[in-house]
Amino acid sequence: MTIQWKDGHVSHYPAAWLRCNVFSESDPDPVADMPPQLWDAATCRDQIRIFDFNDLLSDDRALFALLREVKGLGIAIIENAPQRVGQLRRLAERCGYLTPCNYGETFQVEAKVDPSNPAYTSGSLSTHTDLTYYNDPPDIQMLHCIAQADGEGGENTLVDGFKIANDIRQRAPKLFDILTTEVLEYHDVGHDAVGDYYQHSRVRTIRLNGKGDVDKIIFSDHGRSALFRMGVDNVVATYEALACFADLLYDPVNVFRYRMRDGDILIMDNHRVLHGREAFTMKSGSSRHLEGGYLDWDAVLSKIRVLGQNVE
């Protein structure tokens, strides 16, 4: 199509470009607008995909499939990673880059005598998203099981926060509105890779995007501050909303359980998938060692687009 404007300027627009740029009727972005596949325990057990670590390092098609799975389902399992520190860096360099935090560029999850975080104990860990005391928590989490405890327990508990949010929206819209508007505060004080730290955030439990769809969950009971800056008349209703959220979070129907094996990597959308851990015991002489790290969605989405041009 050719248009001659009033000032005499002439513009040429290919028909394909016009079809892709029709304002609100424009085609969705196949990456950014990929709809989430909501799941409960049963559907996750059926749908979760398992990838081979070595394939991901060498095969662009495998990497493309993994990253799309994390975008769509929010979670995937990787098997056969070498049982030593440093494998998350190798995977991250294929996807983009590691996102550092106050625990370091990566961090070691082991039971400690003087832990700076509940993850560094052998007790149960309540279901949560990571680093809620950041105003902008990291996007994608990776957990590499270097050595699983040689004893009972230690299963990971995994829940689709988007599904829970949408369930609340349908069943109790007033409580949903509270979770999207009232600000909670989280904090963490300790000493780790960066030295002394004192993290503090003010965030909403459920964040909506410009279309009104759920696009971020931030929740952690063990990191939440007792400080409420909301009006006193809103406190009881906020606790009711949080109780509704927690009831669904721990409903067995929603909780997918998976006990990681040596060499497994669990990769998940930290803005969506809440995770926890059951208490575990260790036999004398054994240990439980996980390495954790984070990825940035901007880098991963870029990688998906680049790979998509080359492998599809």
Phi, psi and omega in degrees: 000138178242132179236131173255117184278167184299331180275005178094349180291142180245129178244143178241126182237118175297146181300322180297321180294319180295321179295331181272351185231072181241045175057236185293344180262011179297152178299143177293151174290120185296345179257298184296327183262017178297121183290141178289143174267104183287147183213155168245191184300315184292315182289326177295318179301325180279327191258338185299136183258149180244130182241156178264131184303313183294325176299319182295329180283338188240342188241113181296327179295319178295317180296318178300316179295319179298310185294323175294326179293319178295325177289319185275306182271335179091358188199149174202164179241137177243133181249162169070027171285142177303145186272064177205158180298145174111353183285330178295324177296319179298317179291318181298323180292339174279334185261332186164263180197157176286143176258114183285160176216188183291349175268000179115182178290322164229170181216152184256122180262100179222151175295129182237154178292320182236074188289145174262001182205144179303336179297336184270027177237177176259005180279175177291151180238117184297152185293134189199168161260156185278150172053048178295342179277006167265139175292336175228084183298156180299157193275308185235133180252142173237135175233119181255120179275101179279321177210121177275149180300135179271067182192199182271152173085197179086012178291142172279137175252129188227134185222139177277102181296329178295319179296315180300315180300317180291327176296316179296320180301322181281320187272325186216073186302329178293320178291324176300315180300322179297316182293339179266352185239322184282136184266128173255161180239140179234152178211157176209128181234132179179200180220128179206218189303324183269004185095210178290141177218156178215092183268142178209132181226161172231112188217162173263147182296317179238127176250138178255151175271187184295340178268358182086008178272151177292128178226002175200137174242132175229113185202131175197109180295325182281356176247358187281137177279154175283351185283122173245128177256008180281167175298143185300330180291346182263353188294311183299315180297324179294318177295324177297319179294318179294323178295320177298316179298314182293323179302316179287326181298324183255006175294123182307333178299329185264346190264112174271125181253134180213122177266111183295143176256162177306127179094356177281147169236125174261124180238132187207155178284110182289349175272358187224309186271120175269142184224154177211191182209138175279152179301154180219160175241153180236136174287157180304129178090352180263173179208164174235121187224118173239144171252134180242156177194171186230152174239161181257131183299323181301316179292319182291317178297321176299317180296320179299317181295316180295314179296321181300326179290334186262333188249343181274000000 
